[in-house]
Amino acid sequence: MSTGQVVRRAQAGTTEPLWVKWSLIALALGFIFLFLILPLSAVFVEAMRKGADAYWEALKEPDAWSAIRLTLLIAAIAVPCNLVFGVAAAWAIAKYEFRGKAFLTTLVDLPFSVSPVVAGLIYVLLFGAHGWFGGWLQANDIKIIFAVPGIVLATMFVTFPFVARELIPLMQAQGTDEEQAAMVLGANGWQTFWHVTLPNIKWGLIYGVILCNARAMGEFGAVSVVSGHIRGQTNTMPLHVEILYNEYQSVAAFAVASLLALLALVTLVIKSWVEWQFERDQKAAASLPPERPVA
């Protein structure tokens, strides 16, 4: 083996021969093509199978349009609520020491370990007609299950860890030195958050919001339990796709599914852009010369 090959392998951090490298790359690309690109392409091909007119008619159909509006509405409510909760939870866990901190962190991770269907059943148990608060809700003519509020609650439950989970390790790594310095200089809590904490966490915050929004628009299990599948009222886009497919309206089902896929692709593009911006800022910060101590 030549000296140049040894140097290149040392720089790459591996001593494996080149055929191992290219075999792993080919395996990864084959897996991506088989389980990601091929199914995604099939969605768009099936959606356009009867032409563009049938595609647009499927999207303009009243029930489909209602499902699209409801999906966007649920995301518009759930994501900002989880944004506020995520920032508050991350700040409390990362910046303060208190009794029960480990338990709070466990609660934040709870939706990752609970099936979405179980999450939906929890809300049925609480707010359903025969649930704990069902009698009181019926007496006051308040409807949560099989209505928009129940869908919002179920969506918030399955999506609330995303923002917090992106921010907690980031805030823990940054520590509290800058916040303490700002307070020593006379800044109040809001000024410290707005001018010190927020600029340091902005890319992680945006990344968490993107993931939260993607999950909110694509959630099926929990929403399916609490929605009641009422056409034109409580069907989100994933539920509408299921109904159309079960009724053998495959073109219409794939048309709505393609819209969900497009939203996912847009989310992926935004996610990649955020990661690129974050890496660029990190490199720019690393390239700055160190500050000289004042004599």
Secondary structure as GFF3:
##gff-version 3
##sequence-region A 1 295
A	DSSP	alpha_helix	3	12	.	.	.	ID=ss1
A	DSSP	alpha_helix	18	32	.	.	.	ID=ss2
A	DSSP	pi_helix	33	37	.	.	.	ID=ss3
A	DSSP	alpha_helix	38	47	.	.	.	ID=ss4
A	DSSP	alpha_helix	52	60	.	.	.	ID=ss5
A	DSSP	alpha_helix	62	95	.	.	.	ID=ss6
A	DSSP	alpha_helix	101	113	.	.	.	ID=ss7
A	DSSP	alpha_helix	116	127	.	.	.	ID=ss8
A	DSSP	alpha_helix	134	139	.	.	.	ID=ss9
A	DSSP	alpha_helix	148	159	.	.	.	ID=ss10
A	DSSP	alpha_helix	161	174	.	.	.	ID=ss11
A	DSSP	alpha_helix	177	184	.	.	.	ID=ss12
A	DSSP	alpha_helix	189	192	.	.	.	ID=ss13
A	DSSP	pi_helix	193	197	.	.	.	ID=ss14
A	DSSP	alpha_helix	198	218	.	.	.	ID=ss15
A	DSSP	alpha_helix	221	227	.	.	.	ID=ss16
A	DSSP	alpha_helix	237	246	.	.	.	ID=ss17
A	DSSP	alpha_helix	250	287	.	.	.	ID=ss18
###
